[in-house]
Every structure is written in C-alpha cells, then in structure tokens.
Amino acid sequence: MQKQQETLMKKLKRCRVYGPVAYIYAAANTGSWRLERPRVDFKACVKCGTCEKYCPANVIDVKKDQAECVQIDFNYCKGCGICANECPKKCISMIPERSEG
C-alpha cells in the first residue's frame, strides 16, 4: 500500500497558475432587488446575537453597548428573513421594502 501511494504521488504534477487569481472575494451590492427588509424592535431585543450568527450574508452586527444594538448593512442585505425566523424574542419583523417604517 505504501509503495502504491508513493508511485501515485510521483506521478501527480503540480498545477501551474498562469495569470492573476482572485484570492479575496468582494460582495456585490445586492440590496437593490430586495422585496422585504428586517425591522428591529430595539426595546424587545435582548442583544443575544442569534440574528448575527444565522445571517447568511454576514451583514448584521450586534453592539451590546449601544441603544440601537442591532445594525444591519442594507446595501448587502438580501431580505431572506432568516434573522426574523431565528430571533428567540421575535423582535425582528420583515416589512415591505418600499414602506416608510
């Protein structure tokens, strides 16, 4: 078995990369096509960080020392509603994007 692995490793060639390769991936502004956006009731929020943990786009920051503790970057929020579904206190609600609330 050892001999087979050694011969296989000798046969494998290293791949060469010709040209530039992206190793840092930047997110595109995706907030323009969102249909619903999250709204946080700051009085009911217990600052547990569950919404931040489950956000697939990683656009939620929970600042425990501020009055408006949950900060959402709406330029990149997809409006998926996972934060509202996972909130244990149900203090996040999804509202239509064009509403004034």
Buried (B, 14 or more C-beta within 10 A) or exposed (E): EEEEEEEEEEEEEEEEEEEEEEEEEEEEEBBEEBEBBBBBEEEEBEBBBBBBEBBEBEBBBBEEEEEEBBBBBEEBBBBBBBBBEBBEEEBBBBBEBEEEE
